[in-house]
Amino acid sequence: MPKADVGVYWGPRAESLDECAYRVARLVTALAALDPVLSGWRDGGRSKRDALAQPLVTNEHTHLVQRLLAGRNRRPDNNEVIEPYGYAAHWWNGGSDDNRPPAKLSIRIAGTSAIGLNNVTLDLPHQESAPYLYRAETAHRILQALLDIFDPDWGVWTNSNLRNKQKEPDRPTKDGRGYVLGKLIGHPAGWANFLSDSDSVKFDMALLPAGATVERLGTGTLVLLGHDPANPPLRDVLQVRRAMGYDVPTQQTEPSQDVGASSAGPPAPPVVPGGPVMPADGAIRPSTWHGNARCPLPSKQP
């Protein structure tokens, strides 16, 4: 079973350094309160020993200001700060397969460039080593904390296998000597899918799978697929992609999980603030890494 990752993303947004440090302090505090695995953050290093020797991240304001300043992207030729890329951090929890479960936390905030997205992503350990994190209630709290703190345009709880199933199919090159690897276009889908009211992508409620739970969360809509964050039905995940207006690569889907029109349920009822909304059927269904000292430049695809 692949490890889950949860991320929230938003477009260009100028923020002061103090505002960014305040948000990150809230994040560090909220994650630590959810599970000890989501604490003990530190920079990466050239080796495991070097990484473990790095000082721990705290939620103290001045400390986080210095962390964010140190994580700014710089030009390789003159080391000049690239201001439009904002502030960045890339931390590891000190875990590995032989002690505590490993997790990664990446942050890019206050970016004003059209290249790349502001984002916060959390790479979780395997379910076997941290089962509590994969309980539906815990997973919901993790995502809700990210949404509350960063007010993103969209967010998702997914994994690498599900992402691969959502990519365009590979296609042969013009000379027939090779293949161009398919890309994932737009927002990936997963167990949890959030779209803010301000995002250009919208859910077509009539196309959501019948088993989906829809709830109003903050300034957007959250769609959950079942009770198992580690293994949501692939058919339903791909149907959420269709509901977001994307083409579904049915040729990559196993025959038993075909995503034809049968996976779409009746029109979902209107969402209202304050809790889940029943679908039309009436049922509520709610690697060892030592890091890099610097974050890479942001890419166009999350």
C-alpha positions as a Markdown table, in Angstrom:
| # | Residue | x | y | z |
|---|---|---|---|---|
| 1 | Met | 0.0 | 0.0 | 0.0 |
| 2 | Pro | 1.6 | 3.4 | -1.0 |
| 3 | Lys | 2.0 | 6.1 | 1.6 |
| 4 | Ala | -0.6 | 8.9 | 1.6 |
| 5 | Asp | 0.2 | 12.5 | 1.0 |
| 6 | Val | -2.0 | 15.5 | 1.8 |
| 7 | Gly | -1.6 | 18.9 | 0.3 |
| 8 | Val | -3.2 | 22.3 | 0.0 |
| 9 | Tyr | -2.5 | 24.6 | -2.9 |
| 10 | Trp | -3.2 | 28.3 | -3.8 |
| 11 | Gly | -2.2 | 30.8 | -6.4 |
| 12 | Pro | -0.1 | 34.0 | -6.0 |
| 13 | Arg | -0.6 | 35.6 | -2.6 |
| 14 | Ala | 1.6 | 38.3 | -1.1 |
| 15 | Glu | 2.0 | 37.9 | 2.7 |
| 16 | Ser | 4.4 | 39.5 | 5.2 |
| 17 | Leu | 7.1 | 37.4 | 6.8 |
| 18 | Asp | 5.4 | 37.8 | 10.2 |
| 19 | Glu | 2.1 | 36.5 | 8.7 |
| 20 | Cys | 3.9 | 33.5 | 7.3 |
| 21 | Ala | 5.6 | 32.7 | 10.5 |
| 22 | Tyr | 2.3 | 32.9 | 12.4 |
| 23 | Arg | 0.7 | 30.4 | 10.0 |
| 24 | Val | 3.6 | 28.0 | 10.2 |
| 25 | Ala | 3.5 | 28.2 | 14.1 |
| 26 | Arg | -0.2 | 27.3 | 14.0 |
| 27 | Leu | 0.6 | 24.4 | 11.6 |
| 28 | Val | 3.5 | 23.0 | 13.8 |
| 29 | Thr | 1.3 | 23.2 | 16.9 |
| 30 | Ala | -1.7 | 21.6 | 15.3 |
| 31 | Leu | 0.2 | 18.7 | 13.8 |
| 32 | Ala | 2.0 | 17.9 | 17.0 |
| 33 | Ala | -1.3 | 17.8 | 18.8 |
| 34 | Leu | -2.7 | 15.2 | 16.4 |
| 35 | Asp | 0.1 | 12.7 | 16.7 |
| 36 | Pro | 3.7 | 12.6 | 18.0 |
| 37 | Val | 4.8 | 11.3 | 14.5 |
| 38 | Leu | 3.9 | 14.8 | 13.2 |
| 39 | Ser | 6.4 | 16.5 | 15.4 |
| 40 | Gly | 10.2 | 16.7 | 15.7 |
| 41 | Trp | 10.6 | 18.5 | 12.4 |
| 42 | Arg | 14.1 | 19.5 | 11.3 |
| 43 | Asp | 16.1 | 20.4 | 8.2 |
| 44 | Gly | 17.5 | 17.6 | 6.1 |
| 45 | Gly | 21.2 | 16.8 | 5.9 |
| 46 | Arg | 23.9 | 15.2 | 3.8 |
| 47 | Ser | 23.6 | 12.0 | 5.8 |
| 48 | Lys | 21.2 | 10.5 | 8.4 |
| 49 | Arg | 23.6 | 11.4 | 11.2 |
| 50 | Asp | 23.9 | 15.0 | 9.9 |
| 51 | Ala | 20.1 | 15.3 | 9.6 |
| 52 | Leu | 19.5 | 13.9 | 13.1 |
| 53 | Ala | 21.9 | 16.5 | 14.4 |
| 54 | Gln | 19.9 | 19.4 | 13.0 |
| 55 | Pro | 18.1 | 21.6 | 15.6 |
| 56 | Leu | 14.4 | 21.0 | 16.0 |
| 57 | Val | 11.8 | 23.4 | 14.6 |
| 58 | Thr | 9.8 | 25.1 | 17.3 |
| 59 | Asn | 6.6 | 27.2 | 17.2 |
| 60 | Glu | 8.4 | 30.3 | 18.5 |
| 61 | His | 7.9 | 33.3 | 16.2 |
| 62 | Thr | 11.5 | 34.6 | 15.9 |
| 63 | His | 12.7 | 31.1 | 15.3 |
| 64 | Leu | 10.3 | 30.5 | 12.5 |
| 65 | Val | 11.1 | 33.9 | 10.9 |
| 66 | Gln | 14.7 | 32.8 | 10.7 |
| 67 | Arg | 13.8 | 29.4 | 9.3 |
| 68 | Leu | 11.7 | 31.0 | 6.6 |
| 69 | Leu | 14.4 | 33.5 | 5.7 |
| 70 | Ala | 16.9 | 30.7 | 5.4 |
| 71 | Gly | 14.6 | 28.8 | 3.1 |
| 72 | Arg | 14.2 | 31.4 | 0.4 |
| 73 | Asn | 15.2 | 30.3 | -3.1 |
| 74 | Arg | 18.3 | 32.0 | -4.5 |
| 75 | Arg | 19.7 | 32.4 | -8.0 |
| 76 | Pro | 22.5 | 29.9 | -8.7 |
| 77 | Asp | 24.8 | 32.5 | -10.3 |
| 78 | Asn | 24.9 | 35.2 | -7.7 |
| 79 | Asn | 23.0 | 33.8 | -4.7 |
| 80 | Glu | 20.5 | 36.6 | -4.9 |
| 81 | Val | 17.1 | 36.0 | -3.3 |
| 82 | Ile | 14.3 | 35.3 | -5.8 |
| 83 | Glu | 11.6 | 37.4 | -4.1 |
| 84 | Pro | 8.6 | 36.3 | -6.2 |
| 85 | Tyr | 9.1 | 32.7 | -4.9 |
| 86 | Gly | 8.3 | 33.7 | -1.4 |
| 87 | Tyr | 9.5 | 31.6 | 1.6 |
| 88 | Ala | 10.1 | 27.8 | 1.7 |
| 89 | Ala | 10.9 | 25.1 | 4.1 |
| 90 | His | 11.4 | 21.3 | 3.7 |
| 91 | Trp | 11.5 | 19.4 | 6.9 |
| 92 | Trp | 11.8 | 15.8 | 8.1 |
| 93 | Asn | 10.5 | 14.4 | 11.4 |
| 94 | Gly | 13.7 | 12.4 | 12.2 |
| 95 | Gly | 12.0 | 9.1 | 11.5 |
| 96 | Ser | 13.2 | 6.1 | 9.6 |
| 97 | Asp | 12.0 | 2.5 | 9.1 |
| 98 | Asp | 14.1 | 1.3 | 12.1 |
| 99 | Asn | 12.9 | 3.8 | 14.7 |
| 100 | Arg | 9.9 | 6.1 | 14.4 |
| 101 | Pro | 7.8 | 6.3 | 11.2 |
| 102 | Pro | 9.2 | 8.9 | 8.8 |
| 103 | Ala | 7.2 | 11.9 | 7.5 |
| 104 | Lys | 8.0 | 15.0 | 5.5 |
| 105 | Leu | 6.6 | 18.5 | 5.6 |
| 106 | Ser | 7.1 | 20.9 | 2.7 |
| 107 | Ile | 6.0 | 24.6 | 2.7 |
| 108 | Arg | 6.1 | 27.3 | 0.0 |
| 109 | Ile | 4.3 | 30.4 | 1.1 |
| 110 | Ala | 3.9 | 34.1 | 0.1 |
| 111 | Gly | 4.9 | 33.4 | -3.5 |
| 112 | Thr | 3.7 | 35.9 | -6.0 |
| 113 | Ser | 5.1 | 34.3 | -9.2 |
| 114 | Ala | 2.8 | 32.7 | -11.7 |
| 115 | Ile | 5.3 | 29.9 | -11.9 |
| 116 | Gly | 4.4 | 27.2 | -9.4 |
| 117 | Leu | 1.9 | 27.2 | -6.6 |
| 118 | Asn | 2.0 | 28.2 | -3.0 |
| 119 | Asn | 1.5 | 24.9 | -1.1 |
| 120 | Val | 1.9 | 22.9 | 2.0 |
| 121 | Thr | 2.3 | 19.1 | 1.6 |
| 122 | Leu | 2.6 | 16.4 | 4.2 |
| 123 | Asp | 4.0 | 13.0 | 3.2 |
| 124 | Leu | 2.8 | 10.5 | 5.7 |
| 125 | Pro | 4.4 | 7.2 | 6.8 |
| 126 | His | 3.1 | 3.8 | 5.6 |
| 127 | Gln | -0.3 | 2.9 | 7.2 |
| 128 | Glu | 1.3 | -0.1 | 8.9 |
| 129 | Ser | 3.7 | 2.0 | 10.9 |
| 130 | Ala | 1.3 | 4.8 | 11.7 |
| 131 | Pro | -2.3 | 3.4 | 11.6 |
| 132 | Tyr | -3.8 | 6.2 | 13.7 |
| 133 | Leu | -3.0 | 8.7 | 11.0 |
| 134 | Tyr | -5.1 | 6.7 | 8.5 |
| 135 | Arg | -8.3 | 6.7 | 10.6 |
| 136 | Ala | -10.9 | 8.7 | 8.8 |
| 137 | Glu | -11.4 | 11.0 | 11.8 |
| 138 | Thr | -7.7 | 11.7 | 12.1 |
| 139 | Ala | -7.3 | 12.2 | 8.3 |
| 140 | His | -10.2 | 14.6 | 8.3 |
| 141 | Arg | -8.6 | 16.6 | 11.1 |
| 142 | Ile | -5.2 | 16.8 | 9.3 |
| 143 | Leu | -6.8 | 18.1 | 6.2 |
| 144 | Gln | -9.1 | 20.5 | 8.1 |
| 145 | Ala | -6.1 | 22.0 | 10.0 |
| 146 | Leu | -4.3 | 22.7 | 6.7 |
| 147 | Leu | -7.4 | 24.3 | 5.2 |
| 148 | Asp | -8.1 | 26.4 | 8.3 |
| 149 | Ile | -4.6 | 27.7 | 8.6 |
| 150 | Phe | -3.7 | 28.4 | 4.9 |
| 151 | Asp | -7.1 | 29.1 | 3.3 |
| 152 | Pro | -6.1 | 27.4 | 0.0 |
| 153 | Asp | -7.8 | 27.2 | -3.3 |
| 154 | Trp | -7.9 | 23.5 | -3.3 |
| 155 | Gly | -6.6 | 20.4 | -1.4 |
| 156 | Val | -6.4 | 16.7 | -1.7 |
| 157 | Trp | -5.6 | 13.5 | 0.3 |
| 158 | Thr | -4.2 | 11.0 | -2.2 |
| 159 | Asn | -1.2 | 8.7 | -3.0 |
| 160 | Ser | 1.2 | 8.0 | -5.8 |
| 161 | Asn | -0.8 | 5.0 | -7.2 |
| 162 | Leu | -3.9 | 7.1 | -7.5 |
| 163 | Arg | -2.1 | 9.9 | -9.2 |
| 164 | Asn | -0.6 | 7.5 | -11.7 |
| 165 | Lys | -4.1 | 6.3 | -12.6 |
| 166 | Gln | -5.2 | 9.9 | -13.4 |
| 167 | Lys | -2.4 | 10.7 | -15.8 |
| 168 | Glu | -2.9 | 11.0 | -19.5 |
| 169 | Pro | -1.8 | 7.8 | -21.4 |
| 170 | Asp | 1.7 | 7.6 | -22.7 |
| 171 | Arg | 1.9 | 8.4 | -26.4 |
| 172 | Pro | 4.5 | 7.4 | -29.0 |
| 173 | Thr | 6.9 | 10.1 | -30.3 |
| 174 | Lys | 6.5 | 11.3 | -33.9 |
| 175 | Asp | 9.4 | 9.2 | -35.0 |
| 176 | Gly | 8.0 | 6.1 | -33.4 |
| 177 | Arg | 11.2 | 5.4 | -31.5 |
| 178 | Gly | 10.0 | 6.2 | -28.0 |
| 179 | Tyr | 7.2 | 7.4 | -25.8 |
| 180 | Val | 6.2 | 10.7 | -24.2 |
| 181 | Leu | 5.1 | 10.0 | -20.7 |
| 182 | Gly | 1.6 | 11.1 | -19.8 |
| 183 | Lys | 1.0 | 13.9 | -17.4 |
| 184 | Leu | -1.5 | 14.6 | -14.7 |
| 185 | Ile | -3.6 | 17.5 | -15.9 |
| 186 | Gly | -5.2 | 19.8 | -13.3 |
| 187 | His | -6.1 | 18.8 | -9.7 |
| 188 | Pro | -5.6 | 15.2 | -8.7 |
| 189 | Ala | -8.3 | 13.4 | -6.9 |
| 190 | Gly | -8.1 | 11.1 | -3.9 |
| 191 | Trp | -9.9 | 10.1 | -0.7 |
| 192 | Ala | -10.5 | 13.7 | 0.3 |
| 193 | Asn | -11.1 | 16.5 | -2.3 |
| 194 | Phe | -11.5 | 20.2 | -1.4 |
| 195 | Leu | -12.4 | 23.0 | -3.8 |
| 196 | Ser | -12.8 | 26.6 | -2.5 |
| 197 | Asp | -15.5 | 28.8 | -3.8 |
| 198 | Ser | -12.8 | 31.0 | -5.5 |
| 199 | Asp | -11.2 | 28.1 | -7.4 |
| 200 | Ser | -11.8 | 28.0 | -11.1 |
| 201 | Val | -12.5 | 24.2 | -10.9 |
| 202 | Lys | -16.0 | 23.3 | -9.6 |
| 203 | Phe | -17.7 | 20.0 | -8.7 |
| 204 | Asp | -20.5 | 18.9 | -10.9 |
| 205 | Met | -22.7 | 17.4 | -8.1 |
| 206 | Ala | -24.6 | 15.3 | -10.6 |
| 207 | Leu | -21.4 | 13.5 | -11.5 |
| 208 | Leu | -20.1 | 12.7 | -8.0 |
| 209 | Pro | -20.1 | 9.0 | -7.1 |
| 210 | Ala | -23.1 | 7.8 | -5.2 |
| 211 | Gly | -21.0 | 6.8 | -2.2 |
| 212 | Ala | -19.4 | 10.3 | -1.8 |
| 213 | Thr | -20.0 | 12.4 | 1.3 |
| 214 | Val | -20.2 | 16.1 | 0.6 |
| 215 | Glu | -19.8 | 18.7 | 3.3 |
| 216 | Arg | -19.4 | 22.4 | 3.5 |
| 217 | Leu | -16.0 | 23.3 | 5.0 |
| 218 | Gly | -15.0 | 26.9 | 5.5 |
| 219 | Thr | -15.3 | 28.7 | 2.2 |
| 220 | Gly | -15.4 | 25.6 | 0.0 |
| 221 | Thr | -16.7 | 22.1 | -0.5 |
| 222 | Leu | -15.1 | 18.8 | 0.7 |
| 223 | Val | -15.9 | 15.5 | -1.0 |
| 224 | Leu | -14.9 | 12.3 | 0.9 |
| 225 | Leu | -14.8 | 8.8 | -0.5 |
| 226 | Gly | -15.6 | 6.2 | 2.1 |
| 227 | His | -14.1 | 5.4 | 5.4 |
| 228 | Asp | -10.6 | 4.2 | 4.3 |
| 229 | Pro | -8.2 | 7.1 | 3.5 |
| 230 | Ala | -5.5 | 4.6 | 2.6 |
| 231 | Asn | -7.5 | 2.8 | -0.1 |
| 232 | Pro | -10.5 | 4.7 | -1.5 |
| 233 | Pro | -12.3 | 3.0 | -4.5 |
| 234 | Leu | -10.4 | 3.8 | -7.6 |
| 235 | Arg | -13.6 | 4.0 | -9.6 |
| 236 | Asp | -14.9 | 6.7 | -7.3 |
| 237 | Val | -11.6 | 8.6 | -7.3 |
| 238 | Leu | -11.7 | 8.8 | -11.1 |
| 239 | Gln | -15.4 | 9.7 | -11.0 |
| 240 | Val | -14.5 | 12.7 | -8.8 |
| 241 | Arg | -12.0 | 13.7 | -11.6 |
| 242 | Arg | -14.9 | 13.6 | -14.0 |
| 243 | Ala | -17.0 | 15.7 | -11.7 |
| 244 | Met | -14.2 | 18.3 | -11.7 |
| 245 | Gly | -14.4 | 18.4 | -15.5 |
| 246 | Tyr | -11.4 | 16.3 | -16.4 |
| 247 | Asp | -11.1 | 13.5 | -18.9 |
| 248 | Val | -10.7 | 10.1 | -17.2 |
| 249 | Pro | -8.1 | 7.7 | -18.7 |
| 250 | Thr | -10.4 | 4.7 | -18.7 |
| 251 | Gln | -7.7 | 2.6 | -20.5 |
| 252 | Gln | -5.7 | 2.7 | -17.3 |
| 253 | Thr | -8.5 | 1.4 | -15.2 |
| 254 | Glu | -8.9 | -2.3 | -14.3 |
| 255 | Pro | -12.0 | -3.9 | -15.9 |
| 256 | Ser | -13.5 | -4.5 | -12.4 |
| 257 | Gln | -13.2 | -0.7 | -11.7 |
| 258 | Asp | -14.5 | 0.7 | -15.0 |
| 259 | Val | -15.6 | 4.3 | -14.6 |
| 260 | Gly | -18.6 | 4.4 | -16.8 |
| 261 | Ala | -21.7 | 6.5 | -16.2 |
| 262 | Ser | -22.9 | 3.9 | -13.7 |
| 263 | Ser | -20.5 | 5.2 | -11.0 |
| 264 | Ala | -22.2 | 8.6 | -11.1 |
| 265 | Gly | -25.1 | 9.0 | -8.6 |
| 266 | Pro | -28.2 | 11.1 | -8.7 |
| 267 | Pro | -27.7 | 14.8 | -8.3 |
| 268 | Ala | -26.2 | 15.5 | -4.9 |
| 269 | Pro | -28.3 | 17.7 | -2.6 |
| 270 | Pro | -27.3 | 21.3 | -1.9 |
| 271 | Val | -24.4 | 21.6 | 0.5 |
| 272 | Val | -25.0 | 23.6 | 3.7 |
| 273 | Pro | -22.7 | 24.8 | 6.4 |
| 274 | Gly | -22.1 | 22.7 | 9.5 |
| 275 | Gly | -21.6 | 19.0 | 8.7 |
| 276 | Pro | -21.9 | 16.3 | 6.1 |
| 277 | Val | -24.6 | 16.1 | 3.5 |
| 278 | Met | -26.3 | 12.8 | 2.7 |
| 279 | Pro | -26.0 | 11.5 | -0.9 |
| 280 | Ala | -29.2 | 10.7 | -2.6 |
| 281 | Asp | -29.2 | 7.1 | -1.4 |
| 282 | Gly | -29.4 | 8.3 | 2.2 |
| 283 | Ala | -26.2 | 6.8 | 3.5 |
| 284 | Ile | -23.5 | 8.8 | 5.2 |
| 285 | Arg | -20.1 | 7.4 | 4.3 |
| 286 | Pro | -18.1 | 9.7 | 5.6 |
| 287 | Ser | 11.2 | 5.7 | 2.3 |
| 288 | Thr | 13.8 | 6.8 | 4.5 |
| 289 | Trp | 14.5 | 10.4 | 3.7 |
| 290 | His | 17.2 | 12.6 | 5.0 |
| 291 | Gly | 16.2 | 15.7 | 3.1 |
| 292 | Asn | 18.0 | 18.4 | 1.2 |
| 293 | Ala | 19.4 | 21.5 | 2.8 |
| 294 | Arg | 17.5 | 23.6 | 0.3 |
| 295 | Cys | 14.1 | 23.4 | -1.3 |
| 296 | Pro | 14.0 | 23.0 | -5.1 |
| 297 | Leu | 12.5 | 25.7 | -7.3 |
| 298 | Pro | 8.8 | 25.3 | -7.6 |
| 299 | Ser | 7.4 | 23.4 | -10.5 |
| 300 | Lys | 4.2 | 24.1 | -12.5 |
| 301 | Gln | 2.6 | 20.8 | -11.5 |
| 302 | Pro | 1.9 | 19.9 | -7.8 |
